[in-house]
Amino acid sequence: MKITPSKLNKYLMFKLPAAYFTGVRTTYLDDTKCTVSVKHRWINQNPFNSMFWAVQGMAAELTTGALVMKKIRESGERVSMLVANNNASFTKKATGRITFECVEGHKIDEAIKNAIATKEGQTVWLNAKGVNADGIEVSDFNFEWTLKVKN
C-alpha cells in the first residue's frame, strides 16, 4: 500500500485521534518532503490565545514520521521506528494556519540503508519548521528517530 496524505489523515483519525481532532492534516508527501498544517482554533488553543505547543509538536512530529514511514515502506524491510529524543524552540505566537515542513528525506535513506547493511540500530535527526501564513517562523522542532531492522 502506498502512503499518501489522505491515507495518513485517515490513519490519524483511528490511531492518533488527538492529532486528528485538533486539526493536524498532512497536505503533501514525496520522497524528500512532507508538509503538515494545522489551524489555530478553540480546540487547540492555550490560555494565551495561540496554538498549544503540544499541537505544534504533533504536527511537526508527523512531518518527520510520515517521511520515515514512507521510506521504510519503500525499503521492503521490516524496520522499527521510535522517537528517542526531541527539542524545540518557539519564536512567535502561533495563530492562524501554521504549516510544518520537513525536507530531509535523503537523511532517512542513508539511515535505513545503514540499518539494513549493518543490522544495527541507526539514529537520524530530522528538522521540521513551523511557519504562519505570512511565512514567519513560529517554531522549530528536531526529532531523533531510531531505526532498527526487525528480526
SULNORMO-V491468 format. One record per pair of residues at least 24 apart in sequence whose ideal C-beta (glycine too) atoms are under 6 Angstrom apart, sorted by the first residue. I is the first residue (numbers start at 0). J is the second residue. Records with the same first field share a line. If there is no record, write none. Layout:
# SULNORMO-V491468
I: J / J
This chain:
# SULNORMO-V491468
2: 68 / 69 / 72
4: 28
7: 65
18: 57
21: 54
23: 57 / 58
28: 65
30: 104
31: 102 / 104
32: 102
33: 62 / 65 / 66 / 101
34: 100
35: 61 / 62 / 99
36: 96 / 98
37: 97
38: 96
39: 94 / 95
49: 92 / 93 / 94
50: 93
55: 93 / 129 / 138
58: 99
59: 99 / 127 / 140
60: 142
62: 99 / 101 / 127
63: 101 / 125 / 127 / 142
66: 101 / 104 / 107
67: 107 / 144
70: 107 / 111
74: 111
76: 115 / 148
77: 149
78: 146 / 148
79: 147 / 149
80: 144 / 146
81: 145
82: 142
83: 143 / 145
84: 143
85: 142
86: 141
87: 140
88: 139
89: 138
90: 136
91: 137
93: 137
95: 131 / 132
96: 132
97: 129 / 131
98: 130
99: 127 / 129
101: 125 / 127
110: 146
114: 146 / 148
115: 148
118: 148
120: 145 / 147
121: 146
